[in-house]
């Protein structure tokens, strides 16, 4: 089938069911997205599309094909075939009768008469006003398209409704194989309601039809008046009237005031044919007359010149020609069945003269006329030529075609049309190439934007893309985190560089995932150092809680990363500090979003003065986490380089969240009690599996479990978690420059912490004096919180 059919089916699915349904349909059918209009595709593509449409829409093939038939008619009208379809016939019978002629024209235009295997139609009138429509096709199972198309034509062109039912369905053996033969009983009726008729009466088409009907009625009345006048005049004639000419009488009857002839006149035939045989054979150089036994009785001069065998008396026509269209056996009864169709005959190569053996065979297209008195068939034909190139291939000339034959003009006009079609095909190919390039460009653009947003904050990246200057922003309060690997220098001195790369990549992939869980911003990584900030570049009230939970997740994730030297889990140090910072983009080549201020230095000091597998808190970070449901251990005063003596703390855990929630895993409630033990067992098994034969740690596969973001009081996706307007800082442009200096005065008050609807029931715990007791307290309260949740 041509791409026009598949394009129509695609348009139907998109218009009725949407673009997503078409994408799902074509993916399941395994076909391309776009079809070229004049290109021939395999029938299997259309059949697969119809089959998958039936599965997706859960309807029978008959329903899909009938709806496709109705839509195909509208699609043809929108594609420029409206006027061509309207002129096929004055009623439904004439329309169906000329469908084969339309297919013949399209095969000429589409430059593929052999490839356009169009169905054939034959219609018969019954005495009761119904019709029998005979449908012939090589494609089985598509007969349900016919009621959709014919019904839409009757409703649109002839203001009537029809019912079609299958009265017979069979397979007939023809020359090219078996053909599906379906007989429909067509009942046509005017079934419009009064309201619908009133709507139709306002359309120009209805008015034109009504005008034609009134003209017909007036003509009938004029005929009756004319006949009455003639009768009255004859009554007053003398006994010896003047004898009039026969043609004068006819003109007097049928001629009206405007000089138009009536539709009801009967033609007059001469008693003898006033043309000699020689003139007839020259005037129609490609005609053939043959009898019921296919014996040639008469042939035109040019067809005799091309096929000399026709000069032999009583030669059988089927010895020199085969029927190409319609695909029927070469017999008189078969030809009479399709007497209203155009017949295409092709010469047989083995019967042609030696000079024609290397040329393409001659094809004739014309009409079969049965002559009852002679019991012979007249085949009135012309050469089937589409372009000047085909004329030259057969070494023929324009002069070989009769001057009255429109094939002369058709060849010249179709030459121009073929050039236009070739240009249209080129434009379609270029359009498809541009569409594919545009799609690939959009995909690459998304990748580029994703990469840019991974390096810079989204609003900063958008400003840089627009060519704007990014102003530095001051943030009055945020929480900065630093971490590094314990004994990293010793590990680098012993291991191969590739082992270090595998270890850091495995660790950083887990940390990057945690930034999504807690919505904190990753600033940079330098060697084994990992820097994160909360509350920048988007100010949030829960920045300290977010970074604290992120730090707890880092400790848990580090247990799953293997030390390539010892084979044990690596150890990390983590330091947190809360305070003001200045943030902005530095540089033009490889721009970086950097943080500046003493808060960054203090956070780095907390990390460097920390202990393995501990989260070191500065006094300000401890104050931000106090009474927030976190368990903190007092470390006491220590000497901090560049800061003097500071009273610091260790973060031991979160009393209101499980390890699974901190890691962003969706753990079932029934498994939450066994989560820690199971995760530890899984991490040990993963470490044993990932350890290479020479102690080289292989790259770890990414965690395939879904990432669940942890909920906070100021999460933007929760509209009912909106804080009071007095405690919410003003934000403008996400740069921090317009932040109120007093807006964080009640940021960590007890009232705010108690209004959090997303945490479990909080239990305030004083800092434990020893490590074992703190562990017992944590386990006890985690269990009690779980019971409260149930």
Buried (B, 14 or more C-beta within 10 A) or exposed (E): BBBBBBBBBBBBBBEEBEEEBBEBBBEBBEBEEEBBBBBBBEBEBBBBBBBBBBEBBEEEBBBBBBBBBBBBBBBBBEEEBEEEBBEBBEEBBEBBBBBBBBBBEBBBBBBBBEEBBBBBBBBEEEEEEBBBBBBBBBBEBBBBBBBBBBBBBBBBBBBBBBBBEBEEEEEEEBBEEEBBBBBBBBBBEEEBEEEEEEEBEEEEEBEEBEEEEEEEEEBEEBBEEBEEEEEEEEEEEEEEEEEEEEEEEBEEEBEEEEEEEBEEEEEEEEEEEEEEEEEEBEBBBBBBBBBEEBBBBBBBBBBBEBBEBBEEEEBBBBBBBEBBBBBBEBBBEBBEBBEBBBBBBBBBEEBBEEEBEEEEBBBBBBBBEEEEEEEBBBBBBBBBBBBBEBBEEBEBEEEBBBEEBEBBEBBEEBBEBBEEBEEEBEEBEEEBEEEEEEEEEEEEEEEEBEEBBEBBBBBBBBBBEEEEEBEBBBBBBBBBBBBBBBBBEEBBEEBEEEBBEBBBBBBBBBBEBBBEBBBBBBBEBEEBBBBBBBBBBBBBBBBBBBBBBBBBBBBBBBBBBBBBBEEEBBBBBBBBBBBBBBBBBEEEEEBEBBBBBEBBBBBBBBBBBBEEBBBBBBBBBBBBBBBBBBBBBEBEEEEBEEBEEBEBBBBBBBBBBBBBBBBBBEBEEEEBEEBBEEBBEEBEEBBEEBBEEEBBBEEBEEBEEEEBEBBBBBBEEEEEBEBEEEBBBEBEEBBBEEBEEEBBEEBBEEEBBEEBEEBBEBBEBEBBEEEEEBBEBBEEBBEBBBEEEE
